Amino acid sequence: MSEQWVTARIKQKGDSRCIPWKTLKDLILEHPDTRKKVDIFALSIYGLIVFPKTLGHVDEAVTDLFDRLDKRVTPVPAILAETFRSLNVCRRAGEGRFIGCAQLLLAWFHIHFWKEDNVSYRVFSKSYSPLKEEDIEWRVPWLLPDEVLYRCGDFDWVHLLGIWGAVGYAPLLVLRQYRSRQFVPATHGLAKCEFSYKDDGYKRKARDMANAWNQTRRMKRLAVGPMTTLEYNEWWVKRINDNIPRPSLENSQSIEEHLREECRIREENRANRGREGEFETGCRCSEARGYKLRKGKNKAEEELDSLKTDYKKLRLSIRTAGLGKTSKQWREEIREERNRSDWWEKKFREVQARSEALKKSLSESQKEKGELKDRVVELEGSLRQHRS
């Protein structure tokens, strides 16, 4: 597509300049170059699905982003920026239309929120609000980097430049995704970083954001103790949907100081973690053995009930079957049935002995599990005394 071709077919839709999908569709069907057809189709997907601002049209800003993809420019920051900007608009207004890729957003929920039984949560499309924190686990199983990017330049967050505007994002608010200890980060001024490219002075702001990426900071993962701090739990209960106000100078604590404090806690707990891990492993093994024993006991009881039923049927058949036979036939059949009865009696006794052995083994396993639990409680008490 040449610039003249785009200019001739572009239309004004509200505050946006767009290309109709019908025009792109006709071009895909008529263009002689197969590679160009694929490129135009990919552009249509970006404009209609990933950045669906105007229904049935591809925004002009999408074509600018698509042209930069050949220069190895990743579209991920732009997708995240426009997703967060649209969600913020809907949140502040309490309603509105989400301008973004709903399919990617739903896939994000499916892979980031997991039930305790490791089955991905699939109720978002029906009713996500009732979802409670104890019902899910924040994690991405394949995304566990040793370091987390948390700061750009002099800002306590990172900047995301989209195709219609920019927004600030604080990765420290979602540390649980990395299985790290969640605390309350400083985000004062985060809301002011969001702006549209139609606002006054947007070029200077965008330039400052781009330059901030020249100086980034990262932190090590802090997977120690509870997944959240007490301060975070208190803030979560009292907070409103707005950025956190800056703390007073008397109680202020920089992110670096907070990270150093978390590292100190990690070092103190490292010495005790190995012993606790051994006892936790012992408890899990004991529970697994108990489960296998209970399963074996249930199976033995089922086999025993089946043997009893078959035995009753056998006795009944002996009494009722075979009328009109000769004495020799009767003696032969009685001998066969007696041998069969002796075999069932022997099988019955074997199953009964097996059931008794399983009961005894299950009792011993439960006793061992109780002893391990008492030992874990004793170790937790010693750990609390050590920390105090």
C-alpha positions in Angstrom: 0.0 0.0 0.0 1.4 3.4 -1.0 0.9 6.5 1.0 -1.3 8.0 -1.8 -3.5 4.8 -1.7 -4.0 5.2 2.0 -4.7 8.9 1.8 -7.3 8.4 -0.9 -9.3 5.8 1.1 -8.9 7.0 4.7 -12.1 8.2 6.4 -12.8 10.4 9.5 -14.7 8.5 12.2 -15.3 10.7 15.2 -11.9 11.8 16.4 -10.1 9.1 14.5 -8.9 8.6 10.9 -9.6 5.1 9.8 -9.4 2.7 6.8 -12.6 0.6 6.3 -12.2 -3.1 6.6 -14.1 -3.6 3.3 -11.4 -1.7 1.5 -8.7 -3.9 3.0 -10.7 -7.0 2.3 -11.0 -6.2 -1.4 -7.3 -5.5 -1.6 -6.5 -8.9 0.0 -8.6 -10.6 -2.6 -7.3 -8.6 -5.6 -3.6 -8.1 -4.8 -1.3 -10.3 -6.9 1.5 -10.6 -4.3 0.8 -13.4 -1.8 3.2 -11.9 0.8 1.5 -8.6 0.5 -1.8 -10.3 1.0 -0.6 -11.8 4.3 0.8 -8.5 5.5 -2.5 -6.7 4.8 -4.4 -9.5 6.6 -2.1 -9.2 9.6 -2.7 -5.4 9.6 -6.4 -6.1 9.6 -6.1 -8.4 12.6 -4.1 -5.7 14.5 -6.7 -3.0 13.7 -9.9 -5.1 14.2 -9.0 -7.4 17.1 -5.9 -6.1 18.9 -6.7 -2.4 18.7 -10.5 -2.3 17.9 -11.1 1.4 18.5 -13.7 1.9 15.7 -16.0 -1.0 14.7 -15.2 -2.3 11.2 -12.3 0.1 10.7 -8.5 0.1 11.1 -7.2 3.2 12.9 -4.4 5.2 11.2 -2.3 4.8 14.4 -2.3 1.1 14.0 -0.7 1.4 10.5 2.1 3.4 12.0 2.8 0.7 14.6 2.6 -2.0 12.0 5.2 -0.3 9.8 7.6 -0.4 12.7 7.3 -4.1 13.2 9.7 -4.8 10.4 12.3 -2.8 12.4 12.1 -5.4 15.2 9.9 -3.2 17.3 7.8 -5.3 19.7 4.1 -4.4 20.0 3.8 -5.8 23.5 4.3 -2.4 25.4 1.7 -0.7 23.1 -0.8 -3.5 23.7 -0.3 -3.3 27.5 -0.5 0.5 27.5 -3.8 0.6 25.6 -5.2 -2.2 27.7 -4.4 -0.4 31.0 -5.6 2.9 29.6 -9.0 1.5 28.5 -9.5 -0.4 31.8 -8.7 2.8 33.8 -11.3 4.7 31.8 -13.9 2.1 32.5 -13.0 1.9 36.2 -13.1 5.6 36.8 -16.5 5.9 35.0 -17.9 2.7 36.4 -19.0 1.7 32.9 -17.9 2.0 29.3 -16.7 -0.1 26.3 -13.3 -1.8 26.6 -11.1 -0.7 23.7 -8.6 -3.5 23.5 -8.2 -7.2 22.7 -10.7 -8.9 24.9 -9.4 -12.3 23.8 -5.9 -11.5 25.1 -7.3 -10.1 28.3 -9.3 -13.3 28.9 -6.3 -15.5 28.1 -4.3 -13.4 30.6 -6.8 -14.2 33.3 -6.8 -17.9 32.4 -3.1 -18.3 32.8 -2.5 -16.0 35.8 -5.3 -17.0 38.1 -5.4 -20.6 39.2 -7.6 -22.5 41.6 -6.0 -24.4 44.5 -6.4 -27.7 42.6 -4.3 -26.2 39.7 -7.3 -25.9 37.3 -7.3 -22.6 35.5 -10.2 -20.3 36.5 -12.8 -20.0 33.7 -15.7 -18.0 35.3 -14.5 -14.5 34.4 -16.8 -14.2 31.4 -19.8 -15.0 33.7 -19.0 -13.3 37.0 -15.5 -12.5 38.1 -16.3 -10.1 41.0 -17.3 -12.8 43.6 -13.8 -14.5 43.1 -12.1 -14.5 46.6 -8.4 -14.3 47.2 -8.3 -17.6 49.1 -9.8 -19.4 46.0 -7.0 -18.5 43.7 -3.2 -18.5 43.5 -1.4 -15.7 41.7 1.2 -17.2 39.5 2.6 -17.8 36.1 4.2 -21.3 36.2 6.7 -20.7 33.3 7.5 -17.0 34.3 9.7 -17.1 37.3 12.7 -14.8 36.6 15.3 -14.2 39.3 14.9 -10.4 38.8 11.9 -8.1 38.4 12.1 -4.8 36.6 10.5 -2.3 38.9 11.8 1.2 38.0 12.7 3.4 35.1 14.8 6.6 35.6 13.7 8.6 38.6 10.2 7.0 38.7 9.1 4.2 41.0 7.4 2.4 38.1 7.8 1.7 34.4 6.3 3.6 31.5 4.3 2.1 28.7 3.9 4.0 25.4 0.8 3.0 23.4 -0.5 4.1 20.0 -3.0 6.6 21.4 -1.4 7.5 24.7 0.9 6.4 27.5 0.4 5.1 31.0 2.6 4.2 34.0 2.6 0.7 35.5 4.0 -0.5 38.8 5.2 -4.1 38.6 5.8 -4.1 42.4 2.0 -4.3 42.8 1.9 -7.8 41.3 4.9 -9.5 43.0 2.8 -12.5 43.8 2.8 -13.4 40.1 6.5 -14.1 40.6 5.9 -16.0 43.9 7.5 -13.1 45.7 6.6 -11.4 49.0 4.0 -8.6 48.3 4.4 -5.3 50.0 2.9 -1.8 49.5 5.1 0.1 47.0 5.3 3.8 46.6 3.1 4.9 43.7 2.5 8.5 44.4 2.1 10.4 41.1 1.4 7.2 39.1 -2.0 8.4 37.9 -0.4 11.6 36.5 1.7 9.6 34.1 -1.3 8.6 32.1 -2.1 11.0 29.1 -3.3 11.0 25.6 -1.3 12.0 22.5 -4.0 14.8 22.0 -3.2 16.5 25.3 -1.1 19.6 25.5 2.7 19.0 25.9 2.3 15.2 25.2 5.5 15.2 23.0 7.7 16.3 25.9 6.1 13.8 28.3 6.5 11.0 25.7 10.2 12.0 25.2 10.8 11.9 29.0 9.2 8.5 29.3 11.3 7.1 26.4 14.5 8.5 28.0 13.7 7.0 31.4 14.1 3.5 29.8 17.9 4.3 29.5 18.2 3.8 33.3 16.3 0.8 34.7 16.5 -1.0 38.1 15.7 -4.5 39.0 15.2 -6.4 42.2 15.7 -10.0 43.3 12.7 -12.2 44.0 11.8 -12.3 47.7 10.1 -15.7 48.3 10.2 -15.7 52.1 7.6 -16.1 54.8 4.0 -15.2 54.0 3.2 -14.0 50.4 2.0 -10.6 51.8 3.2 -8.3 54.5 0.9 -7.1 57.3 1.1 -3.5 56.0 -0.1 -4.7 52.6 -3.0 -6.6 54.1 -4.1 -3.5 56.0 -3.8 -1.3 52.9 -5.7 -3.8 50.8 -8.7 -3.6 53.2 -8.7 0.2 53.5 -7.6 1.2 50.0 -9.8 2.9 47.3 -9.3 2.6 43.5 -6.7 5.4 43.4 -3.0 5.6 43.7 -1.4 5.4 47.2 -0.7 8.8 48.7 2.9 9.7 49.5 3.7 8.8 53.2 4.9 11.4 55.6 8.6 12.1 56.0 8.7 10.6 59.5 7.3 7.3 58.4 8.7 7.2 54.8 10.8 4.3 53.7 12.3 4.0 50.3 11.9 1.0 48.1 15.6 0.2 48.4 15.4 0.2 52.2 12.3 -2.0 52.1 14.1 -4.5 49.8 17.1 -4.6 52.1 14.8 -5.3 55.1 13.2 -8.1 53.1 16.6 -9.6 52.3 17.6 -9.6 55.9 14.5 -11.5 56.8 15.3 -14.0 54.0 18.8 -14.6 55.4 17.4 -15.2 58.9 14.9 -17.7 57.6 17.3 -19.6 55.3 18.9 -21.5 58.2 15.6 -22.9 59.4 14.0 -23.5 55.9 15.9 -26.7 55.3 14.7 -28.4 58.5 11.2 -27.2 58.0 11.2 -28.4 54.5 12.2 -31.9 55.6 9.4 -32.2 58.0 6.9 -30.8 55.5 8.1 -33.4 53.0 7.7 -36.1 55.7 4.1 -34.9 56.4 3.3 -35.0 52.7 4.8 -38.5 52.3 2.8 -39.7 55.3 -0.4 -38.3 53.9 0.3 -40.0 50.6 0.9 -43.3 52.3 -2.2 -42.9 54.3 -4.2 -42.2 51.1 -2.8 -45.3 49.4 -3.6 -47.4 52.4 -7.2 -46.1 52.6 -7.6 -46.7 48.9 -6.3 -50.3 49.3 -8.6 -50.9 52.3 -11.7 -49.7 50.4 -10.7 -51.9 47.5 -10.3 -54.9 49.8 -13.7 -54.2 51.4 -15.3 -54.1 48.0 -13.7 -57.4 47.0 -14.9 -58.9 50.3 -18.5 -57.8 49.7 -18.3 -59.3 46.2 -17.0 -62.6 47.6 -19.9 -62.7 50.1 -22.4 -62.1 47.3 -21.0 -64.7 45.1 -20.8 -67.2 48.0 -24.5 -66.7 48.8 -25.4 -67.2 45.1 -23.3 -70.4 45.1 -25.1 -71.9 48.1 -28.4 -71.1 46.6 -27.5 -72.8 43.3 -26.4 -75.9 45.2 -29.8 -76.1 46.9 -32.0 -75.4 43.9 -30.2 -76.7 40.8 -29.8 -80.2 39.4 -33.3 -81.8 40.0 -33.9 -85.2 38.2 -30.2 -86.3 38.1 -28.9 -89.8 39.0 -27.1 -90.5 42.3 -23.8 -90.7 40.6 -24.3 -87.3 39.0 -25.4 -85.9 42.3 -22.3 -87.2 44.1 -20.0 -85.8 41.3 -21.7 -82.4 41.4 -21.6 -82.2 45.2 -17.9 -83.0 45.2 -17.2 -80.3 42.6 -19.3 -77.8 44.5 -17.6 -78.7 47.8 -14.2 -78.1 46.2 -15.4 -74.8 44.8 -16.9 -73.9 48.2 -13.5 -74.7 49.9 -11.8 -72.4 47.4 -14.1 -69.5 48.1 -13.7 -70.0 51.8 -9.9 -69.9 51.4 -10.2 -66.8 49.2 -12.5 -65.2 51.8 -10.0 -65.8 54.6 -7.1 -64.3 52.5 -9.1 -61.2 51.8 -10.1 -60.9 55.4 -6.4 -61.2 56.5 -5.4 -58.6 53.9 -8.1 -56.2 55.2 -6.8 -56.6 58.8 -3.2 -55.9 57.6 -4.3 -52.7 55.8 -6.2 -51.5 58.9 -3.1 -52.0 61.0 -0.9 -50.2 58.5 -3.3 -47.3 58.2 -3.4 -47.0 62.0 0.4 -46.9 62.2 0.5 -44.3 59.4 -2.0 -42.0 61.2 0.0 -42.3 64.3 3.2 -41.3 62.5 1.4 -38.4 60.9 0.3 -37.1 64.3 3.8 -37.3 65.6 5.1 -35.3 62.6 2.4 -32.6 63.1 3.4 -32.3 66.8 7.0 -32.0 65.8 6.2 -29.3 63.2 4.2 -27.3 65.9 7.2 -27.6 68.2 9.5 -26.3 65.5 7.2 -23.4 64.6 7.2 -22.4 68.3 11.0 -22.5 68.4 11.1 -20.4 65.2 8.8 -17.7 66.7 11.0 -17.6 69.9 14.1 -17.3 67.7 12.6 -14.3 65.7 11.4 -12.6 68.9 
